[in-house]
Amino acid sequence: MKHVKKGLCLVLAALMLMGVPGCSGGKDDNGPDLDPAELLQAMMAADTTLPAMVTKSSQEEGAKDNFFYLSDLDYGKVEAYCYAFADVGTAEEMAVVRLKDKSDAAALMESLHDHVKSRQGTFEEYDPEQVPLTEDAVVIREGRYVALIVSKKNGLVQKEFQKFFPETE
């Protein structure tokens, strides 16, 4: 009887241990919890050719109105963002948006492409030399994070953005 109790205790302990990983909630489908401002600063540092940039973020007063300059996505779907544009009126701009749900990423990406097309039309009118930067714009995503990159060093900036996200298995 003593051996049966010990055996039963061991079996129960093993079952409890097997259940522990299930209680952790598993993998987070939304990915890491990163600060868009930190990502944006690292991305801007990757391109040493950037002019002086003006930065706007979800932490500021008027954040919703500032976001609508960048995208027409429902602002209620945005958890946080940080956006920078050239102070001198050239085409360089970058943004990182953290969405509440990664399922909204495609809609945000489409909206950012529309934003770039609009900017391209503006530059065709008043500063055609800036058009190639807008034509080479990059819109990428990692989980619930979407980035817009309009810079002379798009590739370096994109790599810097991607450094913040672990390889998917």
Kinemage of the C-alpha trace (Angstrom):
@kinemage 1
@onewidth
@group {chain A} dominant
@subgroup {mainchain}
@vectorlist {calphas} color= white
{ca met a 1} P 0.000 0.000 0.000
{ca lys a 2} L 2.880 2.334 0.830
{ca his a 3} L 4.377 1.796 -2.640
{ca val a 4} L 1.016 2.421 -4.294
{ca lys a 5} L 0.677 5.795 -2.521
{ca lys a 6} L 4.199 6.808 -3.549
{ca gly a 7} L 3.537 5.693 -7.122
{ca leu a 8} L 0.242 7.578 -7.221
{ca cys a 9} L 1.914 10.708 -5.829
{ca leu a 10} L 4.640 10.500 -8.471
{ca val a 11} L 2.092 10.065 -11.254
{ca leu a 12} L 0.056 13.039 -9.991
{ca ala a 13} L 3.196 15.174 -9.664
{ca ala a 14} L 4.211 14.286 -13.231
{ca leu a 15} L 0.745 15.168 -14.530
{ca met a 16} L 0.858 18.521 -12.736
{ca leu a 17} L 4.257 19.328 -14.216
{ca met a 18} L 3.027 18.461 -17.699
{ca gly a 19} L 0.153 20.901 -17.235
{ca val a 20} L 2.360 23.843 -16.216
{ca pro a 21} L 3.417 24.857 -19.763
{ca gly a 22} L -0.244 24.989 -20.758
{ca cys a 23} L -0.943 27.526 -18.016
{ca ser a 24} L 1.656 29.967 -19.308
{ca gly a 25} L -0.604 31.005 -22.153
{ca gly a 26} L 1.815 29.706 -24.757
{ca lys a 27} L 3.371 31.899 -27.415
{ca asp a 28} L 2.121 35.481 -27.670
{ca asp a 29} L 0.577 35.893 -31.120
{ca asn a 30} L 1.148 39.637 -30.979
{ca gly a 31} L 4.919 39.280 -30.610
{ca pro a 32} L 7.181 41.282 -28.346
{ca asp a 33} L 6.055 44.447 -26.591
{ca leu a 34} L 8.362 47.098 -28.076
{ca asp a 35} L 8.336 50.880 -27.891
{ca pro a 36} L 7.770 52.362 -31.371
{ca ala a 37} L 9.862 55.425 -30.406
{ca glu a 38} L 12.868 53.220 -29.566
{ca leu a 39} L 12.517 51.333 -32.834
{ca leu a 40} L 12.244 54.559 -34.788
{ca gln a 41} L 15.307 56.088 -33.117
{ca ala a 42} L 17.380 53.001 -33.953
{ca met a 43} L 16.104 53.034 -37.527
{ca met a 44} L 16.957 56.707 -37.989
{ca ala a 45} L 20.431 56.132 -36.557
{ca ala a 46} L 21.015 53.516 -39.279
{ca asp a 47} L 20.769 56.201 -41.992
{ca thr a 48} L 23.423 58.838 -41.371
{ca thr a 49} L 22.283 60.796 -44.451
{ca leu a 50} L 18.958 61.873 -42.925
{ca pro a 51} L 18.314 65.601 -42.605
{ca ala a 52} L 16.976 67.036 -39.325
{ca met a 53} L 13.739 65.213 -38.540
{ca val a 54} L 10.572 66.276 -36.743
{ca thr a 55} L 9.073 63.513 -34.597
{ca lys a 56} L 5.429 62.996 -33.644
{ca ser a 57} L 4.106 60.205 -31.447
{ca ser a 58} L 1.073 58.753 -29.767
{ca gln a 59} L 2.374 60.189 -26.483
{ca glu a 60} L 1.734 63.800 -27.564
{ca glu a 61} L -1.305 65.990 -27.413
{ca gly a 62} L -3.069 65.823 -30.768
{ca ala a 63} L -1.745 62.310 -31.417
{ca lys a 64} L -4.902 61.207 -33.209
{ca asp a 65} L -4.817 64.178 -35.614
{ca asn a 66} L -1.098 63.680 -36.264
{ca phe a 67} L -1.702 60.017 -37.064
{ca phe a 68} L -4.332 60.909 -39.662
{ca tyr a 69} L -1.683 62.775 -41.634
{ca leu a 70} L 0.085 59.422 -42.010
{ca ser a 71} L -2.824 56.980 -42.317
{ca asp a 72} L -6.595 56.808 -42.540
{ca leu a 73} L -6.738 53.596 -40.489
{ca asp a 74} L -9.206 53.766 -37.602
{ca tyr a 75} L -7.079 55.209 -34.780
{ca gly a 76} L -8.858 52.914 -32.322
{ca lys a 77} L -6.846 50.044 -33.834
{ca val a 78} L -3.531 51.714 -32.992
{ca glu a 79} L -1.851 50.994 -29.676
{ca ala a 80} L 1.127 53.344 -30.184
{ca tyr a 81} L 3.090 55.016 -32.964
{ca cys a 82} L 6.087 57.197 -33.639
{ca tyr a 83} L 6.537 59.104 -36.890
{ca ala a 84} L 9.369 61.315 -38.172
{ca phe a 85} L 9.596 63.482 -41.264
{ca ala a 86} L 12.240 65.756 -42.752
{ca asp a 87} L 12.189 69.245 -41.248
{ca val a 88} L 13.434 70.759 -44.532
{ca gly a 89} L 10.509 69.518 -46.632
{ca thr a 90} L 12.300 66.683 -48.413
{ca ala a 91} L 10.785 63.225 -48.858
{ca glu a 92} L 12.518 61.401 -45.994
{ca glu a 93} L 10.118 60.007 -43.441
{ca met a 94} L 9.842 56.982 -41.185
{ca ala a 95} L 7.149 55.576 -38.952
{ca val a 96} L 6.621 52.635 -36.630
{ca val a 97} L 3.084 51.702 -35.627
{ca arg a 98} L 2.192 49.121 -32.990
{ca leu a 99} L -1.314 47.843 -33.597
{ca lys a 100} L -3.618 46.390 -30.985
{ca asp a 101} L -4.196 43.370 -33.223
{ca lys a 102} L -1.884 42.066 -35.933
{ca ser a 103} L -4.905 41.259 -38.132
{ca asp a 104} L -5.108 44.998 -38.921
{ca ala a 105} L -1.583 45.110 -40.369
{ca ala a 106} L -2.636 44.594 -44.007
{ca ala a 107} L -5.086 47.510 -43.843
{ca leu a 108} L -2.439 49.748 -42.280
{ca met a 109} L 0.126 48.737 -44.904
{ca glu a 110} L -2.318 49.602 -47.689
{ca ser a 111} L -3.020 52.948 -46.053
{ca leu a 112} L 0.710 53.704 -45.788
{ca his a 113} L 1.180 52.862 -49.479
{ca asp a 114} L -1.620 55.339 -50.253
{ca his a 115} L 0.158 57.946 -48.103
{ca val a 116} L 3.383 57.440 -50.072
{ca lys a 117} L 1.531 57.769 -53.414
{ca ser a 118} L -0.021 61.011 -52.216
{ca arg a 119} L 3.391 62.350 -51.169
{ca gln a 120} L 4.832 61.249 -54.490
{ca gly a 121} L 2.191 63.279 -56.330
{ca thr a 122} L 3.021 66.310 -54.205
{ca phe a 123} L 6.739 65.989 -54.940
{ca glu a 124} L 6.084 65.564 -58.674
{ca glu a 125} L 4.501 69.034 -58.516
{ca tyr a 126} L 6.987 71.000 -56.456
{ca asp a 127} L 10.255 69.036 -56.087
{ca pro a 128} L 10.680 66.273 -58.711
{ca glu a 129} L 14.157 65.411 -57.374
{ca gln a 130} L 12.458 63.862 -54.321
{ca val a 131} L 10.270 61.483 -56.346
{ca pro a 132} L 12.849 58.628 -56.495
{ca leu a 133} L 12.879 58.473 -52.679
{ca thr a 134} L 9.114 58.017 -52.616
{ca glu a 135} L 9.262 55.443 -55.420
{ca asp a 136} L 11.703 53.374 -53.330
{ca ala a 137} L 9.645 53.604 -50.128
{ca val a 138} L 9.416 50.439 -48.034
{ca val a 139} L 6.430 49.346 -45.963
{ca ile a 140} L 7.143 46.256 -43.855
{ca arg a 141} L 5.600 44.409 -40.955
{ca glu a 142} L 6.589 42.122 -38.154
{ca gly a 143} L 3.576 40.784 -36.278
{ca arg a 144} L 1.564 43.753 -35.070
{ca tyr a 145} L 4.305 46.268 -35.947
{ca val a 146} L 4.309 48.082 -39.271
{ca ala a 147} L 7.082 50.390 -40.449
{ca leu a 148} L 7.262 52.967 -43.221
{ca ile a 149} L 10.722 53.830 -44.534
{ca val a 150} L 11.449 56.598 -47.013
{ca ser a 151} L 15.179 57.161 -46.948
{ca lys a 152} L 18.316 56.952 -49.063
{ca lys a 153} L 19.390 53.881 -47.074
{ca asn a 154} L 16.143 51.894 -46.988
{ca gly a 155} L 17.943 48.540 -46.828
{ca leu a 156} L 20.016 49.443 -43.768
{ca val a 157} L 17.005 50.946 -42.035
{ca gln a 158} L 14.877 47.879 -42.783
{ca lys a 159} L 17.577 45.589 -41.356
{ca glu a 160} L 17.696 47.704 -38.198
{ca phe a 161} L 13.914 47.372 -37.791
{ca gln a 162} L 14.096 43.611 -38.261
{ca lys a 163} L 16.833 43.255 -35.609
{ca phe a 164} L 14.197 43.934 -32.959
{ca phe a 165} L 12.230 40.798 -33.826
{ca pro a 166} L 13.368 37.252 -33.055
{ca glu a 167} L 13.455 34.778 -35.886
{ca thr a 168} L 10.187 32.950 -36.266
{ca glu a 169} L 10.395 29.210 -35.824
